[in-house]
């Protein structure tokens, strides 16, 4: 090394230290504040994804998944990629292609899902990744298939707001399956609008002039569900003082919507399966078979494939219900729909999409909110705005303020505008209303919408909890 080299290096080191000194000694600057958000590197999303078996009993078996769908792998004949490996669960793994990689989600399998030697529950992996399920190894490849040309088509359906790409895809699915007689399973979080989708299927079908009957399997006591579904004869049990027609009978020729089908008790599942297979049933306490022509649309916030693996839901019933499956995304994943939904609700409530003045800032705040109660929570906020005449986004129970943190609960002793002070009774009712909504929202999130788990955690009666959830638009 020459003297000139040493001199240049010394000058370079001094310059580096000089440039680093202000940062090193900058007052009151946290590490978090010095962190710069990196741009997430996009994934080369294949036009079609091939899942190929490289080791195991089903070697060289493969399945090609288009970029707009998700696939299920397992040993059940209803899975998209069916394996014969007995160490693989009936519904073992869900696979989907995303802009940032291939998303894998274990469905509560018995023997787990492994990436190399690491067990995963949910992960996003690159192409070429090798995944082990049971004693089978899979590789994820670019199938190189041509993407089908998109046909824009009309995706408008009465009552269904579909601005975002994900909801337009849901609308297209509804239009494709509505004319068919197949059963449909709707999956999505509480409040995403599953009943609206079910009614859209009915109204776009040839059964649109026949009855659309709704049964909430999660809100009916277990000992009364059979009577609600199939009806009963007079004297068949205590309190049965007259004959009653059940939901199947009332929906004859039309559509029966079974909401929260995942809450249906296991002992009653064979009876429902029997109706779907034989198209006939008997009333509780009855002896005569009754023929029925009904299309069944069911909905759940649970993943029934995981319930099948756990033995809490019959695989054959799932197969009958999920001939076609539609997954409804939560509102936080489709913010493009928020303003359109607000205008839709305003039109319903006031007859005008501009029934209450809404500024660009308020639209932005509404769009940024996570909406744990999804579309139902948004409608509740709109109803409040219509009732008050103004948008009060900071004091709606559980609403996130502009900083992204939960809004504080209103205090009982608060300053009201001017000299007007409400009565103690009204002030107490207002505070209780806000507390209930905040508590129930967090409880609902903690238990992922499972009312039974929530009632146990809150140490309260399940039926009363359901009443409160409905009152606050959270179910």
ABEGO torsion letter per residue (X at the ends): XBAAAAAAAAAAAAAAAAAAAAAAABBGBBAAAABBBBBBBBBBBBABBBBBBABEAABGBBBBBBAABBBBBEABAABABBBABAABBABABBBBBBAAEBBBBBAGBAAEBBBEABBBABBBBBBGBBBBBEABBBBBBBAGBBBBBBBAEBABBBGBBBABAAAAAAAAAAAAAAABABBBBBBEBBGAGAAAAAAAAAAABAAAABBBBBBBAAABBAAAAAAAAAEBBBGABBGBABBBBBAAAAABGBBBBBBGAAABBAAAAAAAAAAAAAGBBBBBGBABBBBBBBBBBBBBABBAAAAAAAGABBAAAAAAAAABBBBBBBAAABAAAAAAAAAAAAAAAAGBAAABBBBAAAAAAAAABAGAAEAAAAAAAAAAAAAAGBBBAAABBGBBBAAGBBBBBBBABBBBBEABBBBAAAAAAAAAAAAAAAAAAAAAAAAGGBAAAAAAAAGBBAAAAAAAAAAAGAX
